């Protein structure tokens, strides 16, 4: 996995999103360029809001092949 999102340079202004932690129910803030954040409880939450796997050429390298494939499968079921 990459440390920073190389596709972020293609975005002009990052957006802020709030996501609920599935472990503790707390709120986590994501910028659209963030791949993951750690909740205050320590749980790692991945940013699947507006998934980059649909458009970014670096997605598989960025989030890892396993997560990439899971997200692709999930999108295909919808």
C-alpha positions in Angstrom: 0.0 0.0 0.0 1.1 3.5 -0.7 1.6 6.1 2.1 -0.1 8.9 0.2 -2.7 8.9 -2.5 -1.0 9.6 -5.9 -4.4 10.3 -7.4 -5.0 13.2 -5.0 -3.1 15.5 -7.3 -6.0 15.1 -9.7 -8.5 16.5 -7.2 -8.8 20.3 -6.9 -10.4 20.8 -3.5 -10.6 17.9 -1.1 -14.0 17.5 0.6 -14.7 16.6 4.2 -16.9 13.7 5.0 -17.9 12.2 8.4 -18.2 8.5 8.9 -19.4 6.4 11.8 -16.9 4.0 13.4 -18.4 0.5 13.1 -16.6 -0.5 16.4 -17.5 2.3 18.8 -20.1 4.4 16.9 -17.9 7.5 17.2 -17.4 9.9 14.3 -14.3 10.0 12.1 -13.5 12.8 9.7 -12.2 12.0 6.2 -10.9 14.3 3.6 -11.6 12.9 0.1 -7.9 12.4 -0.3 -7.5 10.2 2.8 -7.3 6.5 2.4 -7.9 5.6 6.1 -8.1 7.2 9.5 -7.8 5.8 13.0 -10.8 6.3 15.2 -10.2 7.5 18.8 -10.9 3.9 19.9 -8.0 2.7 17.7 -10.1 1.0 15.0 -8.9 1.7 11.4 -11.6 3.0 9.1 -11.1 2.9 5.4 -12.5 5.6 3.2 -14.9 4.0 0.8 -16.9 7.2 0.3 -17.0 7.9 -3.4 -14.6 5.1 -4.0 -11.6 5.9 -6.0 -11.5 2.4 -7.5 -13.9 3.6 -10.1 -11.6 6.2 -11.6 -8.1 6.2 -10.2 -5.3 4.3 -12.0 -3.4 3.9 -8.7 -6.3 2.4 -6.7 -5.0 -1.2 -6.6 -1.6 -0.1 -5.4 -3.0 2.5 -3.0 -5.4 0.4 -1.0 -4.0 -3.0 -1.7 -5.2 -5.8 -4.0 -7.3 -7.6 -1.5 -9.4 -4.6 -0.5 -9.5 -3.4 -4.1 -11.0 -6.8 -5.2 -13.5 -6.8 -2.3 -14.7 -3.3 -3.2 -15.0 -4.2 -6.9 -17.0 -7.3 -6.0 -19.3 -5.2 -3.8 -19.9 -2.6 -6.5 -20.7 -5.3 -9.0 -23.4 -6.7 -6.7 -25.2 -3.3 -6.6 
